């Protein structure tokens, strides 16, 4: 049996906060990572990365590091496409923990918008166009469950769920053909070259 034509869909913020934040593995080669995880049964045709540029309100260098990493991915991985949502920030009242009676303070709440919707739309459109045999979902966002259900049950595609957590979303598991866990060991052997060959793109020093 030939390898599955495989498309990979990554929720960038879900991936960052659950997989690489706080690790020395942020300079991650996504194509190498998924090749190591999936093996020869999957022919990776496309990697779709859904994200938004961070504001830099707290750390002014954060968007610079993020943009550097995205440029590195685009230069090094021809199969990769990046799709952008956006950040919204607003001031809200939030209760202080442990204070009785409750005391409220004003905080800045930042929310990333669009990535989950963009991911679901691309997943469904690519499935209907028969661009893949196997879709790999890199997220633990249960908002994607209806898209997975349609792709697996109605369109009869293979759906793989790659997750960094021990107990992934039960809703997503229900419509996954298989599940693989992303562990630290595979991250360490799936790093980008530094610098990216043929460029002056270097890994950020604080990474």
VEXTI-746160 format. One record per residue: residue in three letters; z, y, x of N, C-alpha, C in turn; residue number from 1. Coordinates in steps of 0.05 Angstrom, whole numbers, plus 32768, in hexadecimal, padded with zeros to 4 digits. Each point is the difference from the previous one (the first is absolute). Layout:
<sites>
[site Ala; [Z; Y; X]; [Z; Y; X]; [Z; Y; X]; NUM]
...
</sites>
This chain:
<sites>
[site Unk; [8000; 7FE8; 8011]; [8000; 8018; 7FEF]; [8000; 8019; 8012]; 1]
[site Unk; [7FEE; 8013; 7FFB]; [7FFF; 8018; 8010]; [8019; 8011; 7FFB]; 2]
[site Unk; [8006; 8012; 8013]; [8018; 8011; 7FFB]; [7FFC; 8013; 7FE9]; 3]
[site Unk; [8016; 8007; 7FF3]; [7FFF; 8013; 7FEA]; [7FF7; 801B; 8009]; 4]
[site Unk; [7FEE; 800D; 7FF1]; [7FFA; 801C; 8004]; [8019; 800F; 7FF7]; 5]
[site Unk; [800C; 800F; 8013]; [801A; 800B; 7FFA]; [8001; 801E; 8003]; 6]
[site Unk; [800C; 800D; 7FEB]; [8006; 801C; 8000]; [801E; 8003; 8000]; 7]
[site Unk; [800A; 8014; 8010]; [801D; 8004; 8002]; [8006; 801C; 7FF6]; 8]
[site Unk; [8015; 8002; 7FEF]; [8008; 8019; 7FF3]; [801D; 8006; 8008]; 9]
[site Unk; [8003; 8017; 800E]; [801B; 8006; 800B]; [800B; 801A; 7FF3]; 10]
[site Unk; [8017; 7FFD; 7FF4]; [8010; 8018; 7FF7]; [800E; 800B; 8019]; 11]
[site Unk; [7FF5; 8015; 800B]; [8008; 800A; 801A]; [801E; 8007; 8002]; 12]
[site Unk; [800A; 800E; 7FEC]; [801D; 8008; 8001]; [8012; 7FE8; 7FFB]; 13]
[site Unk; [7FF9; 7FEF; 7FED]; [800F; 7FE8; 7FFC]; [8002; 7FF0; 801A]; 14]
[site Unk; [7FE9; 7FFE; 800D]; [7FFE; 7FF1; 8019]; [8011; 800D; 8016]; 15]
[site Unk; [7FFD; 801A; 8003]; [800F; 800E; 8016]; [801E; 7FFC; 7FFC]; 16]
[site Unk; [800A; 8006; 7FE8]; [801D; 8000; 7FFD]; [800C; 7FE4; 7FFF]; 17]
[site Unk; [7FF0; 7FEC; 7FF8]; [800B; 7FE5; 7FFF]; [7FFA; 7FEF; 8018]; 18]
[site Unk; [7FEC; 8009; 8010]; [7FF8; 7FEF; 8017]; [8006; 800C; 801B]; 19]
[site Unk; [7FF7; 8018; 8005]; [8001; 800A; 801C]; [8014; 8017; 8005]; 20]
[site Unk; [800A; 800D; 7FEB]; [8013; 8016; 8005]; [8019; 7FF6; 800E]; 21]
[site Unk; [8008; 800E; 8015]; [8017; 7FF8; 8010]; [7FFB; 7FEA; 8014]; 22]
[site Unk; [7FE6; 7FF8; 8003]; [7FF9; 7FEB; 8014]; [7FEF; 800C; 8016]; 23]
[site Unk; [7FFC; 7FF2; 8016]; [7FEF; 800A; 8015]; [7FE2; 7FF7; 7FFC]; 24]
[site Unk; [7FF9; 7FF8; 7FE7]; [7FE6; 7FF5; 7FFB]; [7FEF; 8011; 7FEE]; 25]
[site Unk; [8004; 801A; 8001]; [7FF0; 8012; 7FEE]; [7FE3; 8002; 8008]; 26]
[site Unk; [7FFA; 7FFC; 801A]; [7FE4; 8002; 800A]; [7FF2; 7FE5; 7FF9]; 27]
[site Unk; [7FFD; 7FFB; 7FE7]; [7FF9; 7FE5; 7FF7]; [7FE2; 7FFE; 7FFC]; 28]
[site Unk; [7FF4; 7FEB; 800B]; [7FE4; 7FF9; 7FFC]; [7FFE; 7FEF; 7FE6]; 29]
[site Unk; [7FF7; 800D; 7FEA]; [8000; 7FF2; 7FE6]; [7FED; 7FE8; 8000]; 30]
[site Unk; [7FE9; 8003; 800D]; [7FEE; 7FE9; 8000]; [800B; 7FE9; 800F]; 31]
[site Unk; [800D; 8005; 8016]; [800D; 7FEB; 8010]; [8017; 7FF3; 7FF0]; 32]
[site Unk; [8010; 8011; 7FF3]; [8016; 7FF6; 7FF0]; [7FF6; 7FEC; 7FEB]; 33]
[site Unk; [7FEC; 8008; 7FF0]; [7FF8; 7FEF; 7FEA]; [7FF0; 7FE7; 800A]; 34]
[site Unk; [7FF2; 8003; 8016]; [7FF3; 7FE9; 800C]; [8015; 7FEC; 8009]; 35]
[site Unk; [8016; 8009; 800D]; [8015; 7FEF; 8008]; [800E; 7FF2; 7FE9]; 36]
[site Unk; [8004; 800F; 7FEA]; [800E; 7FF5; 7FE9]; [7FEF; 7FED; 7FEF]; 37]
[site Unk; [7FE6; 8006; 7FFE]; [7FEF; 7FF1; 7FED]; [7FF1; 7FE9; 800E]; 38]
[site Unk; [7FFA; 8002; 801A]; [7FF2; 7FEB; 800E]; [7FE2; 7FFE; 7FF9]; 39]
[site Unk; [7FF5; 7FE9; 8004]; [7FE3; 7FFD; 7FFE]; [7FF5; 7FFC; 7FE4]; 40]
[site Unk; [8012; 7FFD; 7FED]; [7FF7; 7FFC; 7FE4]; [7FF6; 8019; 7FF3]; 41]
[site Unk; [8006; 8017; 800D]; [7FF8; 801A; 7FF4]; [7FEF; 8010; 8013]; 42]
[site Unk; [7FE9; 8008; 7FF6]; [7FEE; 8012; 800F]; [8005; 801C; 7FF6]; 43]
[site Unk; [800D; 8011; 8010]; [8008; 801A; 7FF7]; [7FE7; 8013; 8001]; 44]
[site Unk; [7FF7; 8008; 7FE8]; [7FE9; 8011; 7FFE]; [8008; 801E; 7FFE]; 45]
[site Unk; [8017; 8005; 7FF4]; [8008; 801C; 7FFB]; [801E; 8001; 7FFF]; 46]
[site Unk; [800B; 8016; 800C]; [801C; 8007; 7FFE]; [8002; 801B; 7FF3]; 47]
[site Unk; [800C; 8002; 7FE9]; [8002; 801A; 7FF2]; [801D; 8009; 8001]; 48]
[site Unk; [8004; 8017; 800C]; [801B; 800B; 8006]; [8004; 8019; 7FEE]; 49]
[site Unk; [8014; 7FFE; 7FEF]; [8006; 8016; 7FED]; [8019; 800E; 8008]; 50]
[site Unk; [7FFE; 801B; 8005]; [8016; 800F; 800A]; [7FFE; 801D; 7FF7]; 51]
[site Unk; [8012; 8011; 800A]; [7FFF; 801D; 7FFC]; [800B; 800D; 8019]; 52]
[site Unk; [7FF7; 8017; 8007]; [800A; 800E; 8017]; [801B; 800C; 7FFA]; 53]
[site Unk; [8014; 7FFA; 8011]; [801B; 8009; 7FFB]; [8002; 801E; 8005]; 54]
[site Unk; [8015; 800D; 7FF5]; [8001; 801D; 8000]; [800A; 800C; 801A]; 55]
[site Unk; [8011; 7FF2; 800F]; [800B; 800A; 8019]; [8016; 8015; 7FFA]; 56]
[site Unk; [800A; 8001; 7FE8]; [8015; 8013; 7FFA]; [8019; 7FFC; 8011]; 57]
[site Unk; [8008; 7FE7; 8003]; [8018; 7FFA; 8010]; [7FF9; 7FFC; 801E]; 58]
[site Unk; [7FEA; 7FF1; 8005]; [7FF8; 7FFB; 801B]; [7FE3; 800A; 8003]; 59]
[site Unk; [7FFC; 8018; 800C]; [7FE5; 800B; 8002]; [7FEC; 7FEF; 800F]; 60]
[site Unk; [8009; 7FEE; 8011]; [7FEE; 7FEF; 8010]; [7FF8; 7FE7; 7FF0]; 61]
[site Unk; [800D; 7FFA; 7FEA]; [7FFA; 7FE8; 7FF1]; [7FE3; 7FFE; 7FF7]; 62]
[site Unk; [7FF5; 8015; 7FF3]; [7FE4; 7FFE; 7FF9]; [7FED; 7FFD; 8018]; 63]
[site Unk; [8007; 800B; 8017]; [7FF0; 7FFE; 8018]; [7FFF; 7FE2; 8008]; 64]
[site Unk; [8017; 7FF4; 8001]; [8002; 7FE3; 8007]; [7FF0; 7FEF; 7FED]; 65]
[site Unk; [8003; 8006; 7FE6]; [7FF2; 7FF1; 7FEB]; [7FE2; 8002; 8003]; 66]
[site Unk; [7FF6; 8019; 8004]; [7FE3; 8004; 8003]; [7FF5; 7FF4; 8019]; 67]
[site Unk; [8010; 8000; 8016]; [7FF8; 7FF2; 8019]; [7FFD; 7FE3; 7FFB]; 68]
[site Unk; [8013; 7FF4; 7FF2]; [7FFE; 7FE3; 7FFA]; [7FE7; 7FFA; 7FEF]; 69]
[site Unk; [7FFB; 8010; 7FEC]; [7FE9; 7FFB; 7FEE]; [7FE6; 8002; 8010]; 70]
[site Unk; [7FFF; 8015; 8011]; [7FE8; 8002; 8011]; [7FFC; 7FE8; 8012]; 71]
[site Unk; [8016; 7FF6; 800B]; [7FFF; 7FE8; 8011]; [7FF5; 7FE8; 7FF1]; 72]
[site Unk; [800A; 7FFC; 7FE7]; [7FF7; 7FEA; 7FEF]; [7FE2; 8003; 7FFB]; 73]
[site Unk; [7FF8; 8018; 7FF8]; [7FE3; 8004; 7FF9]; [7FEE; 7FFC; 8018]; 74]
[site Unk; [8008; 8007; 8018]; [7FF0; 7FFD; 8018]; [7FFF; 7FE2; 8008]; 75]
[site Unk; [8016; 7FF2; 7FFD]; [8002; 7FE5; 800B]; [7FF8; 7FEA; 7FEC]; 76]
[site Unk; [8001; 8006; 7FE6]; [7FFB; 7FEB; 7FEC]; [7FE9; 8008; 7FEE]; 77]
[site Unk; [7FE8; 7FF7; 8005]; [7FE9; 8009; 7FF0]; [8002; 7FF7; 7FE3]; 78]
[site Unk; [800F; 7FEB; 7FFA]; [8003; 7FF6; 7FE5]; [8013; 8011; 7FEF]; 79]
[site Unk; [800E; 8014; 800C]; [8015; 800E; 7FF3]; [7FF5; 8019; 7FF1]; 80]
[site Unk; [800A; 8004; 7FE8]; [7FFB; 8019; 7FF1]; [801B; 800B; 7FF6]; 81]
[site Unk; [8002; 801B; 8002]; [8019; 800D; 7FF8]; [7FFC; 8011; 7FE7]; 82]
[site Unk; [8012; 7FFD; 7FED]; [7FFE; 800F; 7FE6]; [801A; 800F; 7FFD]; 83]
[site Unk; [7FFE; 801A; 7FF8]; [8017; 8011; 8000]; [8009; 8007; 7FE3]; 84]
[site Unk; [801A; 7FFE; 7FFC]; [800E; 800C; 7FE9]; [800B; 801A; 800A]; 85]
[site Unk; [8016; 8009; 7FF4]; [800C; 8019; 8008]; [801E; 8000; 7FFC]; 86]
[site Unk; [800D; 8013; 800E]; [801D; 8003; 7FFE]; [8007; 8017; 7FED]; 87]
[site Unk; [8014; 7FFB; 7FEF]; [800B; 8016; 7FF0]; [801E; 8003; 8008]; 88]
[site Unk; [8009; 8018; 8003]; [801C; 8004; 8005]; [800B; 8016; 7FED]; 89]
[site Unk; [8018; 7FFB; 7FF6]; [800C; 8014; 7FEE]; [801E; 7FFE; 8002]; 90]
[site Unk; [800D; 8015; 7FF7]; [801D; 8001; 8001]; [800C; 7FF4; 7FE6]; 91]
[site Unk; [8013; 7FEE; 8004]; [800D; 7FF4; 7FE9]; [801E; 8000; 8004]; 92]
[site Unk; [800F; 7FFE; 7FEA]; [801D; 7FFD; 8002]; [8008; 7FE3; 8002]; 93]
[site Unk; [8011; 7FF9; 8014]; [8008; 7FE5; 8004]; [801F; 7FFF; 8003]; 94]
[site Unk; [800D; 7FEB; 7FF6]; [801D; 7FFE; 8002]; [8009; 7FF7; 801C]; 95]
[site Unk; [8015; 800B; 800B]; [800C; 7FF7; 8019]; [800E; 7FE6; 7FFC]; 96]
[site Unk; [7FFC; 7FED; 8012]; [800C; 7FE6; 7FFE]; [801F; 8002; 8003]; 97]
[site Unk; [800E; 7FF1; 7FF0]; [801D; 7FFF; 8003]; [8010; 8018; 7FF6]; 98]
[site Unk; [7FF3; 8013; 7FF3]; [800D; 8017; 7FF6]; [8006; 7FFE; 7FE3]; 99]
[site Unk; [801A; 8001; 7FF9]; [8008; 8000; 7FE4]; [8013; 8017; 7FFB]; 100]
[site Unk; [7FFA; 8011; 7FEC]; [7FE9; 7FFE; 7FEF]; [7FE6; 8005; 8010]; 101]
[site Unk; [7FEA; 7FF9; 7FF3]; [7FE6; 8002; 800E]; [7FFA; 801D; 8009]; 102]
[site Unk; [7FF7; 8002; 8018]; [7FF8; 801A; 800B]; [7FE2; 7FFE; 8007]; 103]
[site Unk; [7FF0; 8012; 7FF7]; [7FE3; 8000; 8004]; [7FF9; 8014; 8016]; 104]
[site Unk; [7FEC; 7FF8; 8010]; [7FF5; 8012; 8015]; [7FE2; 7FFF; 7FFD]; 105]
[site Unk; [7FF3; 8015; 800A]; [7FE2; 8001; 8000]; [7FF5; 7FF2; 8019]; 106]
[site Unk; [7FED; 7FEE; 7FFC]; [7FF3; 7FF3; 8016]; [7FE2; 8002; 7FFD]; 107]
[site Unk; [7FF2; 7FFC; 8017]; [7FE3; 8000; 8000]; [7FF7; 7FE3; 7FFD]; 108]
[site Unk; [7FF2; 7FF9; 7FEB]; [7FF7; 7FE5; 7FFB]; [7FE2; 7FFF; 8005]; 109]
[site Unk; [7FF8; 7FEF; 8013]; [7FE4; 7FFC; 8006]; [7FF6; 7FE6; 7FF5]; 110]
[site Unk; [7FE9; 8000; 7FF3]; [7FF5; 7FE8; 7FF5]; [7FE2; 7FFE; 8007]; 111]
[site Unk; [7FF8; 7FE8; 8008]; [7FE5; 7FFA; 8006]; [7FF2; 7FF7; 7FE6]; 112]
[site Unk; [7FE9; 800D; 7FFA]; [7FF2; 7FFA; 7FE8]; [7FE4; 7FF7; 8005]; 113]
[site Unk; [7FF7; 7FEC; 7FF1]; [7FE4; 7FF8; 8001]; [7FF9; 7FE6; 800D]; 114]
[site Unk; [8010; 7FF8; 8014]; [7FF9; 7FE8; 800F]; [7FFF; 7FE7; 7FEF]; 115]
[site Unk; [8014; 7FFC; 7FEF]; [8001; 7FE7; 7FF0]; [7FE9; 8000; 7FEC]; 116]
[site Unk; [7FF9; 8017; 7FF4]; [7FEA; 8001; 7FEE]; [7FE6; 7FFB; 800E]; 117]
[site Unk; [7FFC; 800E; 8017]; [7FE8; 7FFC; 8010]; [7FFC; 7FE3; 8008]; 118]
[site Unk; [8016; 7FF4; 8009]; [7FFE; 7FE4; 8009]; [7FF8; 7FEE; 7FE9]; 119]
[site Unk; [800C; 8003; 7FE8]; [7FFA; 7FF0; 7FE9]; [7FE2; 8003; 7FF8]; 120]
[site Unk; [7FF7; 8019; 8000]; [7FE4; 8006; 7FF8]; [7FED; 7FF3; 8013]; 121]
[site Unk; [8005; 8003; 801A]; [7FEE; 7FF3; 8014]; [8000; 7FE2; 7FFE]; 122]
[site Unk; [8018; 7FF5; 7FFC]; [8002; 7FE3; 7FFE]; [7FF0; 7FF5; 7FE8]; 123]
[site Unk; [8002; 800D; 7FE9]; [7FF2; 7FF7; 7FE8]; [7FE2; 8004; 8003]; 124]
[site Unk; [7FF8; 8017; 800B]; [7FE3; 8006; 8002]; [7FF3; 7FED; 8014]; 125]
[site Unk; [800D; 7FFB; 8017]; [7FF5; 7FED; 8013]; [7FFE; 7FE4; 7FF5]; 126]
[site Unk; [8014; 7FF8; 7FF0]; [8000; 7FE5; 7FF4]; [7FE9; 7FFE; 7FEC]; 127]
[site Unk; [7FFC; 8014; 7FEF]; [7FEB; 7FFF; 7FEC]; [7FE4; 8000; 800E]; 128]
[site Unk; [7FFE; 800D; 8017]; [7FE7; 8001; 800F]; [7FFC; 7FE7; 8011]; 129]
[site Unk; [8013; 7FEE; 7FFF]; [8000; 7FE7; 800F]; [7FFD; 8005; 801E]; 130]
[site Unk; [800F; 8013; 800B]; [7FFF; 8005; 801C]; [8011; 7FED; 8011]; 131]
[site Unk; [8012; 7FF2; 7FF3]; [8012; 7FEE; 800F]; [8005; 7FE7; 7FF0]; 132]
[site Unk; [8009; 7FEB; 800F]; [800B; 7FE8; 7FF4]; [801E; 8001; 7FFF]; 133]
[site Unk; [800B; 800F; 8013]; [801E; 8001; 8003]; [8008; 801D; 8005]; 134]
[site Unk; [8013; 8009; 7FEF]; [800C; 801A; 8004]; [801C; 7FFD; 800B]; 135]
[site Unk; [8006; 800F; 8015]; [801B; 8000; 800C]; [800E; 801A; 7FF8]; 136]
[site Unk; [8017; 7FFE; 7FF3]; [800F; 8018; 7FF8]; [8018; 8003; 8012]; 137]
[site Unk; [8002; 8017; 800D]; [8016; 8006; 8012]; [8011; 8015; 7FF2]; 138]
[site Unk; [8012; 7FF7; 7FEF]; [8011; 8012; 7FF1]; [8015; 7FF0; 7FF1]; 139]
[site Unk; [8015; 800D; 7FF8]; [8014; 7FF2; 7FEF]; [8004; 8011; 7FE6]; 140]
[site Unk; [7FEB; 800F; 7FF9]; [8001; 8012; 7FE9]; [7FF8; 7FF2; 7FE7]; 141]
[site Unk; [8013; 7FFB; 7FEE]; [7FFA; 7FF1; 7FE7]; [7FED; 800F; 7FED]; 142]
[site Unk; [7FFA; 801A; 8006]; [7FED; 800E; 7FEF]; [7FE4; 7FF4; 8003]; 143]
[site Unk; [7FFC; 7FF0; 8015]; [7FE5; 7FF4; 8004]; [7FFC; 7FE6; 7FF1]; 144]
[site Unk; [8014; 7FF7; 7FF1]; [7FFF; 7FE5; 7FF5]; [7FE9; 7FFC; 7FED]; 145]
[site Unk; [7FF9; 8013; 7FEF]; [7FEA; 7FFC; 7FED]; [7FE5; 7FFD; 800F]; 146]
[site Unk; [7FFC; 8010; 8015]; [7FE8; 7FFD; 8010]; [7FFE; 7FE4; 800D]; 147]
[site Unk; [8017; 7FF6; 800A]; [8000; 7FE5; 800B]; [7FFA; 7FEB; 7FEB]; 148]
[site Unk; [800B; 8004; 7FE9]; [7FFC; 7FEC; 7FEA]; [7FE2; 7FFE; 7FF9]; 149]
[site Unk; [7FF3; 8017; 7FFE]; [7FE3; 8000; 7FF9]; [7FF0; 7FF3; 8016]; 150]
[site Unk; [8006; 8007; 8019]; [7FF0; 7FF5; 8016]; [8004; 7FE2; 8003]; 151]
[site Unk; [8018; 7FF6; 7FFC]; [8005; 7FE3; 8003]; [7FF8; 7FF0; 7FE8]; 152]
[site Unk; [800A; 8009; 7FE8]; [7FFC; 7FEF; 7FE8]; [7FE5; 8004; 7FF3]; 153]
[site Unk; [7FF7; 8019; 7FFE]; [7FE7; 8006; 7FF2]; [7FE7; 7FFD; 8012]; 154]
[site Unk; [8003; 800A; 8019]; [7FE9; 7FFF; 8012]; [8001; 7FE9; 8014]; 155]
[site Unk; [8015; 7FF0; 7FFF]; [8002; 7FE7; 800E]; [7FFE; 8003; 801F]; 156]
[site Unk; [800C; 8016; 800A]; [8000; 8004; 801D]; [801B; 7FF6; 800B]; 157]
[site Unk; [7FFF; 7FFA; 801A]; [8018; 7FF9; 800F]; [800F; 801A; 8006]; 158]
[site Unk; [801A; 8000; 7FFB]; [8011; 8018; 8005]; [8016; 7FF8; 8013]; 159]
[site Unk; [8001; 800D; 8017]; [8016; 7FFB; 8013]; [8012; 8018; 8000]; 160]
[site Unk; [801A; 7FFB; 8002]; [8014; 8015; 8001]; [800E; 7FFF; 801B]; 161]
[site Unk; [7FFD; 8015; 8010]; [800E; 8002; 801A]; [8017; 8013; 7FFD]; 162]
[site Unk; [8018; 7FF6; 8007]; [8018; 8010; 7FFA]; [8014; 7FFE; 8017]; 163]
[site Unk; [800F; 8015; 8005]; [8015; 8000; 8015]; [801B; 7FF8; 7FF5]; 164]
[site Unk; [8002; 7FFB; 7FE6]; [801A; 7FFC; 7FF4]; [8004; 7FE2; 7FFA]; 165]
[site Unk; [8019; 7FF7; 8000]; [8007; 7FE4; 7FFA]; [7FFB; 7FF9; 7FE3]; 166]
[site Unk; [8004; 8014; 7FEE]; [7FFD; 7FFB; 7FE4]; [7FEC; 8015; 7FF4]; 167]
[site Unk; [7FE6; 7FFA; 8003]; [7FEC; 8013; 7FF5]; [8001; 8001; 7FE2]; 168]
[site Unk; [7FF4; 8015; 7FF5]; [7FFF; 8005; 7FE4]; [7FF8; 7FE7; 7FF0]; 169]
[site Unk; [8010; 7FF8; 7FED]; [7FFB; 7FE8; 7FF0]; [7FE6; 8004; 7FF0]; 170]
[site Unk; [7FFB; 8019; 7FF7]; [7FE7; 8005; 7FF1]; [7FE7; 7FFC; 8011]; 171]
[site Unk; [8001; 8009; 801A]; [7FEA; 7FFC; 8011]; [7FFC; 7FE3; 8008]; 172]
[site Unk; [8017; 7FF2; 8005]; [7FFE; 7FE3; 8007]; [7FF3; 7FF0; 7FEA]; 173]
[site Unk; [8004; 8008; 7FE7]; [7FF5; 7FF1; 7FE9]; [7FE2; 7FFF; 8001]; 174]
[site Unk; [7FF3; 8015; 800B]; [7FE3; 8001; 8000]; [7FF5; 7FFE; 801D]; 175]
[site Unk; [800E; 7FF4; 8012]; [7FF7; 7FFC; 801B]; [7FFA; 7FE2; 8005]; 176]
[site Unk; [7FE9; 7FFB; 800D]; [7FF9; 7FE5; 8007]; [8011; 7FF6; 8017]; 177]
[site Unk; [8006; 8011; 8013]; [8012; 7FF9; 8016]; [800E; 8018; 800A]; 178]
[site Unk; [8017; 7FFC; 800E]; [8010; 8015; 800A]; [8006; 7FFB; 801D]; 179]
[site Unk; [7FFE; 8014; 8011]; [8008; 7FFE; 801C]; [8012; 8017; 8007]; 180]
[site Unk; [8014; 7FFA; 8010]; [8013; 8015; 8008]; [7FF9; 800C; 801B]; 181]
[site Unk; [8001; 801A; 8002]; [7FFB; 800E; 8019]; [801A; 8002; 8010]; 182]
[site Unk; [8001; 7FF3; 8017]; [8018; 7FFF; 8010]; [7FFC; 8010; 801A]; 183]
[site Unk; [8016; 8007; 800D]; [7FFE; 8011; 8018]; [7FF0; 7FF3; 8016]; 184]
[site Unk; [8000; 7FE6; 8002]; [7FF2; 7FF3; 8016]; [7FE2; 8005; 8000]; 185]
[site Unk; [7FF4; 7FFF; 7FE8]; [7FE3; 8005; 7FFE]; [7FFA; 801E; 8004]; 186]
[site Unk; [8012; 8012; 7FFA]; [7FFC; 801C; 8005]; [7FFE; 8005; 801E]; 187]
[site Unk; [8011; 7FF3; 8010]; [8001; 8006; 801C]; [7FE7; 7FF7; 800F]; 188]
[site Unk; [7FF1; 7FEC; 7FF5]; [7FE8; 7FF7; 800E]; [7FE7; 800C; 7FF3]; 189]
[site Unk; [8004; 8014; 7FEE]; [7FE9; 800B; 7FF2]; [7FFF; 801E; 8004]; 190]
[site Unk; [8004; 800A; 8018]; [8000; 801C; 8006]; [7FE5; 800A; 800A]; 191]
[site Unk; [7FFA; 8019; 7FF9]; [7FE8; 800D; 800A]; [8001; 8005; 801E]; 192]
[site Unk; [7FE9; 8001; 800D]; [8000; 8008; 801D]; [8008; 801E; 8002]; 193]
[site Unk; [800A; 8007; 8017]; [800A; 801B; 8005]; [7FF6; 8009; 801B]; 194]
[site Unk; [7FEC; 8012; 8002]; [7FF3; 800E; 7FE9]; [7FEB; 7FEE; 7FF2]; 195]
[site Unk; [7FF6; 800A; 7FE9]; [7FEA; 7FF2; 7FF3]; [7FE7; 8002; 8012]; 196]
[site Unk; [7FF3; 7FE9; 8007]; [7FEA; 8000; 8012]; [7FEA; 8014; 7FF8]; 197]
[site Unk; [7FF6; 800F; 8013]; [7FEA; 8013; 7FFB]; [8009; 801A; 7FF3]; 198]
[site Unk; [801A; 8004; 7FFE]; [800B; 8019; 7FF3]; [8016; 800B; 8011]; 199]
[site Unk; [800B; 8017; 7FF8]; [8018; 800B; 800C]; [8017; 7FFF; 7FEC]; 200]
[site Unk; [8000; 7FEB; 7FEF]; [8014; 7FFC; 7FEC]; [8016; 7FEE; 800B]; 201]
[site Unk; [8018; 800B; 8003]; [8017; 7FF2; 800C]; [8016; 7FFB; 7FEB]; 202]
[site Unk; [800F; 7FEC; 8004]; [8017; 7FFB; 7FEF]; [8014; 8017; 8002]; 203]
[site Unk; [800A; 800A; 7FEA]; [8014; 8016; 8001]; [8018; 7FF8; 8012]; 204]
[site Unk; [8009; 8013; 8010]; [8015; 7FFA; 8013]; [801A; 7FF6; 7FF4]; 205]
[site Unk; [8007; 800A; 7FE8]; [8019; 7FF8; 7FF4]; [7FFE; 7FE5; 7FF2]; 206]
[site Unk; [7FE8; 7FF4; 8000]; [7FFD; 7FE5; 7FF5]; [8004; 7FEB; 8015]; 207]
</sites>
